[in-house]
Amino acid sequence: MMMTSSNYHTFNNSTCFASHNARGFTLLEVLIAIAIFSVISMASFSIFETVLNSDKATKTRTDRINELQRGFIIIERDMLQIARRSVRLNGEAPQKGFLHTSNESYSTNEQALAFVRHGWTNPGLLLPRSEMQSVAYQLNDDVLERVHFNFVDAVLGEEPKVRPLISQVEKLDFEFYDGKKWQKTLTENSLPMAIAIEIDTTDYGVIRRQFLVAGDSLEVKDGRDE
């Protein structure tokens, strides 16, 4: 079969058109594509980093709030069940009063409060201990700790159980309400009507919580003094 002149020109034009369409990208086009991809990648990474940091900050803040709430719930539980009972330390004579602060407490820490509480669950007295518990709160290395013994009257050499409650605490203070005013000192052989705990934290500043106590009424105090 012989190819005519018109067919040859048609075939030749089609071949040139196909060759023109099949050529690759120029260097400029590649550089532009790389630049666009880099800008999109940087923007995406910035957004991802912002979201990641925000999520991390939110989790840290949530964990901190949970730590504060959990700590104050435990403190409130103890405060509501303070018992009118003195304790013996290391087999010595019973301590005076029902609340003990600073060097009178179970620890040597000056920022501390110690007492005995009811309601330490022991169903059927299956464990070799009572349902009372000796408790102390103290500040140690910027951490508010809860300290307790297995027995109300700690024996000589018994090590207390320490539970960290609230971190980043720079200062710890207690105040006591006698029905008339808040004061730093305790009335001997009596319980206040409320106890305030004040902590100075590094992130939230001063936090103060007040807890009711089954304390002595004003009438009882006045009658006793008369």
Secondary structure in CASP SS format (residue, H / E / C, confidence):
PFRMAT SS
TARGET T0000
AUTHOR 0000-0000-0000
METHOD secondary structure of the structure
MODEL  1
M C 1.00
M C 1.00
M C 1.00
T C 1.00
S H 1.00
S H 1.00
N H 1.00
Y H 1.00
H H 1.00
T H 1.00
F H 1.00
N H 1.00
N H 1.00
S H 1.00
T H 1.00
C H 1.00
F H 1.00
A H 1.00
S H 1.00
H H 1.00
N H 1.00
A C 1.00
R C 1.00
G C 1.00
F C 1.00
T C 1.00
L H 1.00
L H 1.00
E H 1.00
V H 1.00
L H 1.00
I H 1.00
A H 1.00
I H 1.00
A H 1.00
I H 1.00
F H 1.00
S H 1.00
V H 1.00
I H 1.00
S H 1.00
M H 1.00
A H 1.00
S H 1.00
F H 1.00
S H 1.00
I H 1.00
F H 1.00
E H 1.00
T H 1.00
V H 1.00
L H 1.00
N H 1.00
S H 1.00
D H 1.00
K H 1.00
A H 1.00
T H 1.00
K H 1.00
T H 1.00
R H 1.00
T H 1.00
D H 1.00
R H 1.00
I H 1.00
N H 1.00
E H 1.00
L H 1.00
Q H 1.00
R H 1.00
G H 1.00
F H 1.00
I H 1.00
I H 1.00
I H 1.00
E H 1.00
R H 1.00
D H 1.00
M H 1.00
L C 1.00
Q C 1.00
I E 1.00
A C 1.00
R C 1.00
R C 1.00
S C 1.00
V C 1.00
R C 1.00
L E 1.00
N C 1.00
G C 1.00
E C 1.00
A C 1.00
P C 1.00
Q C 1.00
K C 1.00
G C 1.00
F C 1.00
L C 1.00
H E 1.00
T E 1.00
S H 1.00
N H 1.00
E H 1.00
S C 1.00
Y C 1.00
S C 1.00
T C 1.00
N C 1.00
E C 1.00
Q C 1.00
A E 1.00
L E 1.00
A E 1.00
F E 1.00
V E 1.00
R E 1.00
H C 1.00
G C 1.00
W C 1.00
T C 1.00
N C 1.00
P H 1.00
G H 1.00
L H 1.00
L C 1.00
L C 1.00
P C 1.00
R C 1.00
S C 1.00
E C 1.00
M C 1.00
Q E 1.00
S E 1.00
V E 1.00
A E 1.00
Y E 1.00
Q E 1.00
L E 1.00
N E 1.00
D C 1.00
D C 1.00
V E 1.00
L E 1.00
E E 1.00
R E 1.00
V E 1.00
H E 1.00
F C 1.00
N C 1.00
F C 1.00
V C 1.00
D C 1.00
A E 1.00
V C 1.00
L C 1.00
G C 1.00
E C 1.00
E C 1.00
P C 1.00
K E 1.00
V E 1.00
R E 1.00
P E 1.00
L E 1.00
I E 1.00
S C 1.00
Q C 1.00
V E 1.00
E E 1.00
K E 1.00
L E 1.00
D E 1.00
F E 1.00
E E 1.00
F E 1.00
Y E 1.00
D C 1.00
G C 1.00
K C 1.00
K C 1.00
W E 1.00
Q E 1.00
K C 1.00
T C 1.00
L C 1.00
T C 1.00
E C 1.00
N C 1.00
S C 1.00
L C 1.00
P C 1.00
M C 1.00
A E 1.00
I E 1.00
A E 1.00
I E 1.00
E E 1.00
I E 1.00
D E 1.00
T E 1.00
T C 1.00
D C 1.00
Y C 1.00
G E 1.00
V E 1.00
I E 1.00
R E 1.00
R E 1.00
Q E 1.00
F E 1.00
L E 1.00
V C 1.00
A C 1.00
G C 1.00
D C 1.00
S C 1.00
L H 1.00
E H 1.00
V H 1.00
K H 1.00
D H 1.00
G H 1.00
R H 1.00
D H 1.00
E C 1.00
END
